[in-house]
């Protein structure tokens, strides 16, 4: 007798009936870049289809995403000026702080998450304060905590520390609680690798390091057991959700962390993953739409509950039909 698994692949309807993994618009968190000024919606050359938004236009974009069923956004800010300690990251009138309030005023039920890091705000491009030529861990924690509190007080639902400083989840949780922001959640970039896939983002966020690299604080791509340690530490320190970044080259890490934790798990489908698909599609080498959906399904299949992706709007439109 021949066993025939193909019987369950005979038609599109049967395949949909027995499909193990599905992706919905509700699974997406859309990254948005906020810049100073008014009326700005300027294309990002390294991320086709993505834009720099001023506060007024980012509200319009968030409203479109909400209408498509995307429940949340994560905001990245490009300040009006930079300095050595990233002081504009915690300014009450900062672009992210203003964007939070504007989005929550217009779309109160949308989940607004903010990236917490210093790389976009420092004149040297590193994720922390520089002391004696090196990124100083403990001196950075105070500024990350101030940035988180300022975001929470502006109305953010969650803060997402991406800096990879040791102890930052604990420091942020304490600061939030001390300032009466007990309801503000933490989505921790618990496992963030020193990846070459971040190039287009660094151009978009104007956050390329002016010297050295980030290998001293972001993780070695060769390490998997270390990822488990990092995830456990952030859970112990009080993270409400944890994230793996990047997503596609680290599906094995997503799966391993998923088996370890009961917390909601996010994965960041990063700029390099997005840009490669867009570039290859433009060349006619791949069907970009099919590759996009295959990537997102694979990330979900590996164990991610939520996907931060630049494809959020495009994929949500496709799913909606």
PELINFEN-V878441 format. One record per residue. N is the residue number from 0. RES is the residue in three letters. PSI is psi as a letter, one per 30 degrees, with the letter a starting at -180 (NA if undefined). NEAR is the number of other ideal C-beta (glycine too) atoms within 10 Angstrom. D_CENTER is the distance of its C-alpha to the mean C-alpha in Angstrom with 1 decimal. Layout:
n:N res:RES psi:PSI near:NEAR d_center:D_CENTER
n:N res:RES psi:PSI near:NEAR d_center:D_CENTER
This chain:
n:0 res:UNK psi:k near:3 d_center:50.4
n:1 res:UNK psi:k near:4 d_center:47.3
n:2 res:UNK psi:k near:6 d_center:44.0
n:3 res:UNK psi:i near:9 d_center:42.1
n:4 res:UNK psi:f near:6 d_center:38.4
n:5 res:UNK psi:f near:8 d_center:38.4
n:6 res:UNK psi:e near:8 d_center:39.9
n:7 res:UNK psi:g near:11 d_center:36.5
n:8 res:UNK psi:g near:11 d_center:35.2
n:9 res:UNK psi:e near:10 d_center:38.1
n:10 res:UNK psi:l near:9 d_center:36.5
n:11 res:UNK psi:e near:8 d_center:33.2
n:12 res:UNK psi:e near:7 d_center:34.1
n:13 res:UNK psi:e near:12 d_center:34.9
n:14 res:UNK psi:e near:11 d_center:31.7
n:15 res:UNK psi:e near:9 d_center:29.7
n:16 res:UNK psi:e near:9 d_center:31.8
n:17 res:UNK psi:g near:8 d_center:31.1
n:18 res:UNK psi:k near:9 d_center:27.5
n:19 res:UNK psi:e near:6 d_center:25.7
n:20 res:UNK psi:k near:11 d_center:22.0
n:21 res:UNK psi:l near:11 d_center:20.8
n:22 res:UNK psi:k near:21 d_center:17.7
n:23 res:UNK psi:l near:13 d_center:17.6
n:24 res:UNK psi:f near:18 d_center:15.9
n:25 res:UNK psi:f near:12 d_center:15.3
n:26 res:UNK psi:f near:23 d_center:12.9
n:27 res:UNK psi:k near:26 d_center:10.3
n:28 res:UNK psi:k near:24 d_center:7.6
n:29 res:UNK psi:k near:25 d_center:7.9
n:30 res:UNK psi:k near:24 d_center:6.2
n:31 res:UNK psi:k near:25 d_center:9.5
n:32 res:UNK psi:k near:22 d_center:11.4
n:33 res:UNK psi:k near:26 d_center:14.2
n:34 res:UNK psi:l near:22 d_center:17.4
n:35 res:UNK psi:l near:16 d_center:20.9
n:36 res:UNK psi:a near:14 d_center:23.7
n:37 res:UNK psi:k near:8 d_center:24.6
n:38 res:UNK psi:g near:8 d_center:24.7
n:39 res:UNK psi:k near:16 d_center:22.2
n:40 res:UNK psi:j near:14 d_center:20.4
n:41 res:UNK psi:k near:13 d_center:20.5
n:42 res:UNK psi:k near:11 d_center:19.4
n:43 res:UNK psi:j near:19 d_center:17.1
n:44 res:UNK psi:e near:10 d_center:19.4
n:45 res:UNK psi:f near:18 d_center:17.0
n:46 res:UNK psi:i near:20 d_center:14.8
n:47 res:UNK psi:k near:16 d_center:17.6
n:48 res:UNK psi:f near:12 d_center:17.1
n:49 res:UNK psi:l near:23 d_center:14.4
n:50 res:UNK psi:l near:17 d_center:15.7
n:51 res:UNK psi:k near:22 d_center:16.0
n:52 res:UNK psi:k near:24 d_center:16.9
n:53 res:UNK psi:l near:19 d_center:19.2
n:54 res:UNK psi:e near:21 d_center:19.1
n:55 res:UNK psi:e near:15 d_center:21.6
n:56 res:UNK psi:f near:20 d_center:20.1
n:57 res:UNK psi:e near:26 d_center:16.5
n:58 res:UNK psi:e near:19 d_center:18.3
n:59 res:UNK psi:e near:12 d_center:20.0
n:60 res:UNK psi:e near:17 d_center:16.9
n:61 res:UNK psi:e near:25 d_center:15.4
n:62 res:UNK psi:e near:14 d_center:18.9
n:63 res:UNK psi:e near:14 d_center:19.0
n:64 res:UNK psi:e near:23 d_center:15.8
n:65 res:UNK psi:e near:19 d_center:17.4
n:66 res:UNK psi:f near:11 d_center:20.6
n:67 res:UNK psi:f near:19 d_center:19.2
n:68 res:UNK psi:g near:16 d_center:18.0
n:69 res:UNK psi:k near:24 d_center:14.2
n:70 res:UNK psi:f near:16 d_center:13.9
n:71 res:UNK psi:l near:21 d_center:10.9
n:72 res:UNK psi:l near:26 d_center:8.8
n:73 res:UNK psi:k near:22 d_center:6.3
n:74 res:UNK psi:k near:25 d_center:8.6
n:75 res:UNK psi:k near:23 d_center:9.1
n:76 res:UNK psi:k near:26 d_center:12.8
n:77 res:UNK psi:j near:19 d_center:15.6
n:78 res:UNK psi:l near:21 d_center:18.6
n:79 res:UNK psi:f near:13 d_center:22.2
n:80 res:UNK psi:l near:9 d_center:23.2
n:81 res:UNK psi:l near:20 d_center:22.1
n:82 res:UNK psi:a near:12 d_center:24.0
n:83 res:UNK psi:f near:13 d_center:24.1
n:84 res:UNK psi:g near:19 d_center:22.4
n:85 res:UNK psi:h near:26 d_center:19.8
n:86 res:UNK psi:f near:18 d_center:21.8
n:87 res:UNK psi:f near:23 d_center:20.4
n:88 res:UNK psi:f near:27 d_center:17.1
n:89 res:UNK psi:g near:22 d_center:19.1
n:90 res:UNK psi:k near:18 d_center:21.6
n:91 res:UNK psi:e near:9 d_center:22.5
n:92 res:UNK psi:g near:8 d_center:22.8
n:93 res:UNK psi:l near:23 d_center:19.5
n:94 res:UNK psi:e near:25 d_center:17.7
n:95 res:UNK psi:e near:31 d_center:14.7
n:96 res:UNK psi:e near:26 d_center:17.3
n:97 res:UNK psi:e near:20 d_center:19.3
n:98 res:UNK psi:e near:28 d_center:16.7
n:99 res:UNK psi:e near:26 d_center:15.9
n:100 res:UNK psi:e near:17 d_center:19.6
n:101 res:UNK psi:e near:19 d_center:20.2
n:102 res:UNK psi:e near:26 d_center:17.7
n:103 res:UNK psi:e near:19 d_center:18.9
n:104 res:UNK psi:e near:10 d_center:22.5
n:105 res:UNK psi:e near:13 d_center:22.3
n:106 res:UNK psi:i near:17 d_center:20.1
n:107 res:UNK psi:f near:9 d_center:20.6
n:108 res:UNK psi:f near:8 d_center:19.4
n:109 res:UNK psi:k near:17 d_center:15.9
n:110 res:UNK psi:j near:19 d_center:13.3
n:111 res:UNK psi:j near:25 d_center:11.7
n:112 res:UNK psi:k near:24 d_center:8.9
n:113 res:UNK psi:k near:30 d_center:8.8
n:114 res:UNK psi:k near:24 d_center:7.2
n:115 res:UNK psi:j near:30 d_center:10.4
n:116 res:UNK psi:l near:27 d_center:11.7
n:117 res:UNK psi:f near:29 d_center:14.8
n:118 res:UNK psi:e near:24 d_center:14.4
n:119 res:UNK psi:f near:24 d_center:14.2
n:120 res:UNK psi:f near:28 d_center:17.2
n:121 res:UNK psi:k near:27 d_center:19.5
n:122 res:UNK psi:f near:13 d_center:22.2
n:123 res:UNK psi:f near:18 d_center:21.8
n:124 res:UNK psi:g near:20 d_center:18.1
n:125 res:UNK psi:l near:27 d_center:17.6
n:126 res:UNK psi:g near:26 d_center:15.2
n:127 res:UNK psi:a near:28 d_center:18.3
n:128 res:UNK psi:k near:23 d_center:21.9
n:129 res:UNK psi:k near:19 d_center:24.4
n:130 res:UNK psi:k near:12 d_center:27.7
n:131 res:UNK psi:h near:5 d_center:30.3
n:132 res:UNK psi:g near:7 d_center:28.2
n:133 res:UNK psi:l near:13 d_center:25.5
n:134 res:UNK psi:j near:23 d_center:22.2
n:135 res:UNK psi:j near:14 d_center:23.6
n:136 res:UNK psi:d near:18 d_center:21.7
n:137 res:UNK psi:e near:13 d_center:23.6
n:138 res:UNK psi:f near:14 d_center:24.2
n:139 res:UNK psi:e near:27 d_center:20.4
n:140 res:UNK psi:e near:23 d_center:19.9
n:141 res:UNK psi:e near:13 d_center:22.0
n:142 res:UNK psi:e near:22 d_center:20.0
n:143 res:UNK psi:e near:29 d_center:16.6
n:144 res:UNK psi:e near:24 d_center:18.6
n:145 res:UNK psi:e near:19 d_center:20.0
n:146 res:UNK psi:e near:31 d_center:16.8
n:147 res:UNK psi:e near:29 d_center:15.5
n:148 res:UNK psi:e near:20 d_center:18.9
n:149 res:UNK psi:e near:22 d_center:19.0
n:150 res:UNK psi:e near:30 d_center:15.8
n:151 res:UNK psi:e near:24 d_center:17.3
n:152 res:UNK psi:f near:17 d_center:20.7
n:153 res:UNK psi:f near:19 d_center:19.4
n:154 res:UNK psi:g near:17 d_center:18.3
n:155 res:UNK psi:k near:28 d_center:14.7
n:156 res:UNK psi:e near:19 d_center:14.4
n:157 res:UNK psi:l near:22 d_center:11.9
n:158 res:UNK psi:k near:27 d_center:10.7
n:159 res:UNK psi:j near:26 d_center:7.9
n:160 res:UNK psi:k near:29 d_center:9.8
n:161 res:UNK psi:g near:22 d_center:8.4
n:162 res:UNK psi:f near:26 d_center:12.0
n:163 res:UNK psi:g near:25 d_center:13.6
n:164 res:UNK psi:k near:23 d_center:16.8
n:165 res:UNK psi:k near:16 d_center:19.1
n:166 res:UNK psi:g near:14 d_center:19.7
n:167 res:UNK psi:e near:26 d_center:17.0
n:168 res:UNK psi:e near:24 d_center:16.1
n:169 res:UNK psi:e near:18 d_center:19.9
n:170 res:UNK psi:e near:20 d_center:20.4
n:171 res:UNK psi:e near:28 d_center:17.8
n:172 res:UNK psi:e near:23 d_center:19.1
n:173 res:UNK psi:e near:14 d_center:22.6
n:174 res:UNK psi:e near:19 d_center:22.0
n:175 res:UNK psi:e near:23 d_center:20.5
n:176 res:UNK psi:e near:12 d_center:23.5
n:177 res:UNK psi:f near:11 d_center:26.0
n:178 res:UNK psi:g near:16 d_center:25.1
n:179 res:UNK psi:g near:11 d_center:25.4
n:180 res:UNK psi:h near:19 d_center:21.7
n:181 res:UNK psi:f near:10 d_center:22.2
n:182 res:UNK psi:f near:8 d_center:20.4
n:183 res:UNK psi:k near:23 d_center:17.1
n:184 res:UNK psi:l near:21 d_center:14.7
n:185 res:UNK psi:j near:24 d_center:12.5
n:186 res:UNK psi:j near:29 d_center:9.3
n:187 res:UNK psi:k near:32 d_center:9.7
n:188 res:UNK psi:i near:26 d_center:8.1
n:189 res:UNK psi:e near:28 d_center:11.6
n:190 res:UNK psi:j near:28 d_center:12.0
n:191 res:UNK psi:j near:25 d_center:10.7
n:192 res:UNK psi:l near:25 d_center:13.2
n:193 res:UNK psi:i near:15 d_center:15.0
n:194 res:UNK psi:k near:18 d_center:14.3
n:195 res:UNK psi:f near:10 d_center:16.0
n:196 res:UNK psi:g near:23 d_center:13.4
n:197 res:UNK psi:f near:22 d_center:11.5
n:198 res:UNK psi:e near:15 d_center:14.6
n:199 res:UNK psi:e near:24 d_center:13.9
n:200 res:UNK psi:e near:25 d_center:10.8
n:201 res:UNK psi:e near:16 d_center:13.2
n:202 res:UNK psi:e near:16 d_center:15.8
n:203 res:UNK psi:e near:23 d_center:13.8
n:204 res:UNK psi:g near:22 d_center:12.8
n:205 res:UNK psi:h near:16 d_center:16.2
n:206 res:UNK psi:g near:21 d_center:15.0
n:207 res:UNK psi:k near:12 d_center:17.1
n:208 res:UNK psi:k near:15 d_center:19.1
n:209 res:UNK psi:f near:10 d_center:22.7
n:210 res:UNK psi:l near:9 d_center:24.2
n:211 res:UNK psi:a near:14 d_center:23.5
n:212 res:UNK psi:a near:10 d_center:20.2
n:213 res:UNK psi:g near:21 d_center:17.5
n:214 res:UNK psi:f near:11 d_center:19.2
n:215 res:UNK psi:f near:12 d_center:20.8
n:216 res:UNK psi:f near:19 d_center:17.8
n:217 res:UNK psi:l near:20 d_center:15.2
n:218 res:UNK psi:l near:22 d_center:16.5
n:219 res:UNK psi:k near:10 d_center:19.2
n:220 res:UNK psi:f near:16 d_center:18.3
n:221 res:UNK psi:f near:7 d_center:21.7
n:222 res:UNK psi:k near:14 d_center:21.1
n:223 res:UNK psi:e near:14 d_center:20.5
n:224 res:UNK psi:e near:7 d_center:22.5
n:225 res:UNK psi:e near:14 d_center:20.7
n:226 res:UNK psi:e near:23 d_center:17.5
n:227 res:UNK psi:e near:17 d_center:19.5
n:228 res:UNK psi:e near:13 d_center:20.7
n:229 res:UNK psi:e near:21 d_center:17.4
n:230 res:UNK psi:e near:25 d_center:16.2
n:231 res:UNK psi:e near:15 d_center:19.6
n:232 res:UNK psi:e near:16 d_center:19.6
n:233 res:UNK psi:e near:25 d_center:16.5
n:234 res:UNK psi:e near:20 d_center:18.0
n:235 res:UNK psi:e near:10 d_center:21.3
n:236 res:UNK psi:f near:19 d_center:20.0
n:237 res:UNK psi:g near:16 d_center:18.8
n:238 res:UNK psi:k near:26 d_center:15.2
n:239 res:UNK psi:e near:16 d_center:15.0
n:240 res:UNK psi:l near:21 d_center:12.2
n:241 res:UNK psi:l near:24 d_center:10.9
n:242 res:UNK psi:k near:28 d_center:8.2
n:243 res:UNK psi:k near:29 d_center:9.3
n:244 res:UNK psi:k near:24 d_center:8.1
n:245 res:UNK psi:a near:24 d_center:9.4
n:246 res:UNK psi:d near:27 d_center:10.5
n:247 res:UNK psi:e near:21 d_center:13.8
n:248 res:UNK psi:f near:15 d_center:15.7
n:249 res:UNK psi:h near:25 d_center:15.0
n:250 res:UNK psi:e near:18 d_center:16.1
n:251 res:UNK psi:e near:11 d_center:18.8
n:252 res:UNK psi:e near:26 d_center:16.6
n:253 res:UNK psi:e near:25 d_center:14.7
n:254 res:UNK psi:e near:16 d_center:18.3
n:255 res:UNK psi:e near:19 d_center:19.7
n:256 res:UNK psi:e near:28 d_center:17.2
n:257 res:UNK psi:e near:18 d_center:17.7
n:258 res:UNK psi:f near:9 d_center:21.4
n:259 res:UNK psi:e near:15 d_center:21.1
n:260 res:UNK psi:l near:18 d_center:19.3
n:261 res:UNK psi:f near:7 d_center:20.0
n:262 res:UNK psi:l near:19 d_center:16.9
n:263 res:UNK psi:k near:15 d_center:14.3
n:264 res:UNK psi:k near:22 d_center:12.1
n:265 res:UNK psi:l near:27 d_center:8.6
n:266 res:UNK psi:k near:29 d_center:7.7
n:267 res:UNK psi:j near:30 d_center:5.3
n:268 res:UNK psi:j near:27 d_center:8.0
n:269 res:UNK psi:l near:25 d_center:7.7
n:270 res:UNK psi:e near:24 d_center:10.0
n:271 res:UNK psi:e near:20 d_center:13.1
n:272 res:UNK psi:e near:22 d_center:13.1
n:273 res:UNK psi:e near:26 d_center:12.9
n:274 res:UNK psi:e near:22 d_center:15.5
n:275 res:UNK psi:e near:16 d_center:17.8
n:276 res:UNK psi:e near:24 d_center:18.3
n:277 res:UNK psi:e near:20 d_center:18.9
n:278 res:UNK psi:e near:15 d_center:21.4
n:279 res:UNK psi:e near:14 d_center:23.2
n:280 res:UNK psi:e near:17 d_center:23.6
n:281 res:UNK psi:e near:11 d_center:25.0
n:282 res:UNK psi:f near:9 d_center:27.4
n:283 res:UNK psi:g near:8 d_center:28.5
n:284 res:UNK psi:f near:10 d_center:27.8
n:285 res:UNK psi:l near:15 d_center:25.6
n:286 res:UNK psi:j near:13 d_center:25.1
n:287 res:UNK psi:e near:19 d_center:21.5
n:288 res:UNK psi:e near:14 d_center:21.3
n:289 res:UNK psi:e near:11 d_center:22.5
n:290 res:UNK psi:e near:16 d_center:20.3
n:291 res:UNK psi:e near:23 d_center:17.2
n:292 res:UNK psi:e near:17 d_center:18.4
n:293 res:UNK psi:e near:12 d_center:19.5
n:294 res:UNK psi:e near:21 d_center:16.2
n:295 res:UNK psi:e near:25 d_center:14.5
n:296 res:UNK psi:e near:15 d_center:17.6
n:297 res:UNK psi:e near:16 d_center:17.6
n:298 res:UNK psi:e near:29 d_center:14.1
n:299 res:UNK psi:e near:20 d_center:15.3
n:300 res:UNK psi:e near:15 d_center:18.7
n:301 res:UNK psi:f near:22 d_center:17.5
n:302 res:UNK psi:f near:18 d_center:16.5
n:303 res:UNK psi:k near:27 d_center:13.0
n:304 res:UNK psi:e near:13 d_center:13.5
n:305 res:UNK psi:k near:21 d_center:10.2
n:306 res:UNK psi:j near:21 d_center:8.2
n:307 res:UNK psi:j near:27 d_center:5.0
n:308 res:UNK psi:k near:26 d_center:7.4
n:309 res:UNK psi:f near:28 d_center:9.4
n:310 res:UNK psi:g near:23 d_center:12.2
n:311 res:UNK psi:e near:25 d_center:11.7
n:312 res:UNK psi:e near:19 d_center:14.7
n:313 res:UNK psi:e near:17 d_center:16.8
n:314 res:UNK psi:e near:26 d_center:16.5
n:315 res:UNK psi:e near:22 d_center:17.2
n:316 res:UNK psi:e near:13 d_center:20.2
n:317 res:UNK psi:e near:15 d_center:21.4
n:318 res:UNK psi:e near:18 d_center:21.2
n:319 res:UNK psi:f near:11 d_center:22.9
n:320 res:UNK psi:NA near:4 d_center:25.6
